[in-house]
Amino acid sequence: METNERIELVYPPSFGDVREAVRVRLRATFWWRLLRWTAWGGGVLAFLVAGLALVPPSSEPGTTALMVALGLVAVGCAESLPWVTAQSLFRLIRAQGDATAVVDEDGARWASRDTETTIRWALLPRYVETPRLFVLLTGKQSGTGFAYLPKHGLADPADADRLRAVLDRNISKA
């Protein structure tokens, strides 16, 4: 069945949208899960060492303080990375003002004040749907790229079903 369905979204930049899209992208990558587990593992290990440094007879408050600080830094850096990344991207996106996206059988096109971008489905072959967004993702082996389509940018809530149908015909759910 050949269809030439076209869905248009118009939306202002939203930090919440960018933050959610970044989180979806990170969760879909192996390196992010590895980094996060490593940071938490290092944090737990640092706290264990800190606890052992307080055990008599060789109580070492300096080592304890250092290990607690290292544990907090490791976990804090890993947990703040999504927010920092989203904040950085949002500044770039916000500077362009409102965006218009058009999705059809060929791919998606985004336009804002100074940019126009066309992405064919081969570059973003999978997607994740959240309550707020459709997040389009690059292939598992091809990098960490993504794009997002906020549901609040649709003219009619029923357009979400039409958009989902276009995505399902052309790419797969991640």
C-alpha beads as a LAMMPS data file, in Angstrom:
LAMMPS data file: protein, C-alpha beads

174 atoms
173 bonds

1 atom types
1 bond types

-500.0 500.0 xlo xhi
-500.0 500.0 ylo yhi
-500.0 500.0 zlo zhi

Masses

1 110.0

Atoms # bond

1 1 1 0.000 0.000 0.000
2 1 1 1.566 3.270 -1.135
3 1 1 0.685 6.343 0.877
4 1 1 1.950 9.885 0.755
5 1 1 1.023 10.930 4.272
6 1 1 2.596 14.138 5.568
7 1 1 2.509 15.252 9.192
8 1 1 3.581 18.717 10.281
9 1 1 4.669 19.761 13.763
10 1 1 5.262 23.334 14.927
11 1 1 6.746 23.854 18.363
12 1 1 8.796 26.219 20.501
13 1 1 12.045 24.989 22.024
14 1 1 11.512 23.338 25.402
15 1 1 14.233 22.281 27.827
16 1 1 12.002 19.450 29.049
17 1 1 11.774 18.023 25.523
18 1 1 15.531 18.224 24.987
19 1 1 16.275 16.709 28.398
20 1 1 13.900 13.801 27.750
21 1 1 15.335 13.192 24.262
22 1 1 18.897 13.173 25.645
23 1 1 17.891 10.690 28.361
24 1 1 16.262 8.394 25.791
25 1 1 19.367 8.586 23.591
26 1 1 21.713 7.832 26.477
27 1 1 19.625 4.894 27.692
28 1 1 19.828 3.397 24.202
29 1 1 23.642 3.340 24.222
30 1 1 25.857 0.659 25.755
31 1 1 28.633 3.106 26.649
32 1 1 26.263 5.191 28.800
33 1 1 25.111 2.189 30.826
34 1 1 28.744 1.103 31.235
35 1 1 29.842 4.594 32.312
36 1 1 27.011 4.878 34.797
37 1 1 27.597 1.455 36.349
38 1 1 31.324 2.171 36.537
39 1 1 30.725 5.507 38.276
40 1 1 28.323 3.972 40.782
41 1 1 30.663 1.011 41.343
42 1 1 33.579 3.393 41.896
43 1 1 31.462 5.450 44.272
44 1 1 30.464 2.419 46.325
45 1 1 34.084 1.222 46.402
46 1 1 35.247 4.668 47.545
47 1 1 32.676 4.653 50.363
48 1 1 33.810 1.171 51.434
49 1 1 37.425 2.315 51.523
50 1 1 36.321 5.386 53.491
51 1 1 34.570 3.143 56.005
52 1 1 37.621 0.902 56.346
53 1 1 39.856 3.941 56.838
54 1 1 37.865 4.784 59.979
55 1 1 38.328 1.361 61.577
56 1 1 40.804 1.362 64.503
57 1 1 43.708 0.954 65.027
58 1 1 44.703 2.800 61.854
59 1 1 41.999 5.474 61.732
60 1 1 42.731 7.883 58.858
61 1 1 40.219 10.771 58.657
62 1 1 42.107 12.342 55.722
63 1 1 41.733 9.192 53.625
64 1 1 38.095 8.940 54.625
65 1 1 37.369 12.496 53.492
66 1 1 39.219 11.963 50.208
67 1 1 37.385 8.706 49.440
68 1 1 33.988 10.201 50.257
69 1 1 34.767 13.181 47.998
70 1 1 35.928 10.894 45.148
71 1 1 32.809 8.748 45.465
72 1 1 30.544 11.784 45.371
73 1 1 32.384 13.267 42.381
74 1 1 32.181 9.995 40.399
75 1 1 28.459 9.561 40.976
76 1 1 27.724 13.286 40.641
77 1 1 29.484 13.549 37.277
78 1 1 27.731 10.492 35.859
79 1 1 24.301 11.565 37.081
80 1 1 24.656 15.184 35.938
81 1 1 25.898 14.339 32.423
82 1 1 22.384 14.059 30.895
83 1 1 21.357 17.422 32.344
84 1 1 24.593 19.154 31.260
85 1 1 24.298 17.696 27.748
86 1 1 20.645 18.726 27.487
87 1 1 21.419 22.234 28.742
88 1 1 24.166 22.662 26.146
89 1 1 21.954 21.425 23.296
90 1 1 18.995 23.478 24.482
91 1 1 21.012 26.706 24.286
92 1 1 21.733 25.978 20.621
93 1 1 18.141 24.989 19.871
94 1 1 16.592 27.913 21.764
95 1 1 18.693 30.398 19.785
96 1 1 16.908 29.235 16.611
97 1 1 13.388 29.957 17.881
98 1 1 10.315 27.931 16.965
99 1 1 10.820 24.832 14.847
100 1 1 8.730 23.263 12.113
101 1 1 9.096 19.579 11.343
102 1 1 7.532 17.736 8.426
103 1 1 7.483 13.940 8.472
104 1 1 6.587 11.781 5.480
105 1 1 7.537 8.509 3.811
106 1 1 10.959 9.864 2.757
107 1 1 12.098 11.056 6.182
108 1 1 11.836 14.211 8.238
109 1 1 12.674 17.852 7.621
110 1 1 13.233 20.447 10.304
111 1 1 13.322 24.190 9.761
112 1 1 13.962 27.030 12.182
113 1 1 15.101 30.617 11.900
114 1 1 18.533 29.947 10.342
115 1 1 18.542 26.228 9.543
116 1 1 16.920 23.590 7.405
117 1 1 17.775 19.923 7.867
118 1 1 16.552 16.853 6.012
119 1 1 17.163 13.393 7.418
120 1 1 16.248 10.246 5.501
121 1 1 14.995 7.209 7.386
122 1 1 18.215 5.265 6.732
123 1 1 20.073 7.590 9.120
124 1 1 17.486 7.283 11.912
125 1 1 16.220 3.697 11.541
126 1 1 14.596 3.315 14.969
127 1 1 12.517 5.284 17.424
128 1 1 11.321 5.372 21.018
129 1 1 7.953 6.800 21.982
130 1 1 7.538 8.501 25.351
131 1 1 4.431 10.236 26.707
132 1 1 5.798 13.564 25.368
133 1 1 7.984 12.695 22.378
134 1 1 8.930 10.500 19.493
135 1 1 12.735 10.208 19.704
136 1 1 14.381 9.082 16.461
137 1 1 17.680 7.255 16.919
138 1 1 20.647 6.339 14.747
139 1 1 21.500 2.667 14.307
140 1 1 23.109 0.811 17.182
141 1 1 26.492 0.698 15.450
142 1 1 26.457 4.079 13.704
143 1 1 26.793 6.551 16.513
144 1 1 24.813 8.498 19.018
145 1 1 22.700 10.782 16.862
146 1 1 19.077 11.527 17.533
147 1 1 16.214 13.827 16.654
148 1 1 12.942 14.354 18.446
149 1 1 9.365 15.162 17.543
150 1 1 7.339 16.583 20.453
151 1 1 3.701 15.552 20.554
152 1 1 2.712 19.049 21.691
153 1 1 3.834 20.272 18.254
154 1 1 1.054 18.367 16.507
155 1 1 -1.989 20.368 15.429
156 1 1 -4.392 17.669 16.632
157 1 1 -3.789 14.951 19.259
158 1 1 -5.070 12.389 16.707
159 1 1 -2.064 13.274 14.554
160 1 1 0.078 11.267 16.992
161 1 1 -1.506 8.096 15.604
162 1 1 -0.822 9.219 12.035
163 1 1 2.792 10.047 12.932
164 1 1 3.234 6.694 14.681
165 1 1 1.886 4.943 11.561
166 1 1 4.406 6.736 9.310
167 1 1 7.226 5.831 11.690
168 1 1 6.111 2.202 11.925
169 1 1 6.042 1.898 8.119
170 1 1 9.540 3.294 7.703
171 1 1 11.570 2.531 10.830
172 1 1 11.346 0.192 13.810
173 1 1 10.677 0.685 17.493
174 1 1 13.842 0.493 19.571

Bonds

1 1 1 2
2 1 2 3
3 1 3 4
4 1 4 5
5 1 5 6
6 1 6 7
7 1 7 8
8 1 8 9
9 1 9 10
10 1 10 11
11 1 11 12
12 1 12 13
13 1 13 14
14 1 14 15
15 1 15 16
16 1 16 17
17 1 17 18
18 1 18 19
19 1 19 20
20 1 20 21
21 1 21 22
22 1 22 23
23 1 23 24
24 1 24 25
25 1 25 26
26 1 26 27
27 1 27 28
28 1 28 29
29 1 29 30
30 1 30 31
31 1 31 32
32 1 32 33
33 1 33 34
34 1 34 35
35 1 35 36
36 1 36 37
37 1 37 38
38 1 38 39
39 1 39 40
40 1 40 41
41 1 41 42
42 1 42 43
43 1 43 44
44 1 44 45
45 1 45 46
46 1 46 47
47 1 47 48
48 1 48 49
49 1 49 50
50 1 50 51
51 1 51 52
52 1 52 53
53 1 53 54
54 1 54 55
55 1 55 56
56 1 56 57
57 1 57 58
58 1 58 59
59 1 59 60
60 1 60 61
61 1 61 62
62 1 62 63
63 1 63 64
64 1 64 65
65 1 65 66
66 1 66 67
67 1 67 68
68 1 68 69
69 1 69 70
70 1 70 71
71 1 71 72
72 1 72 73
73 1 73 74
74 1 74 75
75 1 75 76
76 1 76 77
77 1 77 78
78 1 78 79
79 1 79 80
80 1 80 81
81 1 81 82
82 1 82 83
83 1 83 84
84 1 84 85
85 1 85 86
86 1 86 87
87 1 87 88
88 1 88 89
89 1 89 90
90 1 90 91
91 1 91 92
92 1 92 93
93 1 93 94
94 1 94 95
95 1 95 96
96 1 96 97
97 1 97 98
98 1 98 99
99 1 99 100
100 1 100 101
101 1 101 102
102 1 102 103
103 1 103 104
104 1 104 105
105 1 105 106
106 1 106 107
107 1 107 108
108 1 108 109
109 1 109 110
110 1 110 111
111 1 111 112
112 1 112 113
113 1 113 114
114 1 114 115
115 1 115 116
116 1 116 117
117 1 117 118
118 1 118 119
119 1 119 120
120 1 120 121
121 1 121 122
122 1 122 123
123 1 123 124
124 1 124 125
125 1 125 126
126 1 126 127
127 1 127 128
128 1 128 129
129 1 129 130
130 1 130 131
131 1 131 132
132 1 132 133
133 1 133 134
134 1 134 135
135 1 135 136
136 1 136 137
137 1 137 138
138 1 138 139
139 1 139 140
140 1 140 141
141 1 141 142
142 1 142 143
143 1 143 144
144 1 144 145
145 1 145 146
146 1 146 147
147 1 147 148
148 1 148 149
149 1 149 150
150 1 150 151
151 1 151 152
152 1 152 153
153 1 153 154
154 1 154 155
155 1 155 156
156 1 156 157
157 1 157 158
158 1 158 159
159 1 159 160
160 1 160 161
161 1 161 162
162 1 162 163
163 1 163 164
164 1 164 165
165 1 165 166
166 1 166 167
167 1 167 168
168 1 168 169
169 1 169 170
170 1 170 171
171 1 171 172
172 1 172 173
173 1 173 174
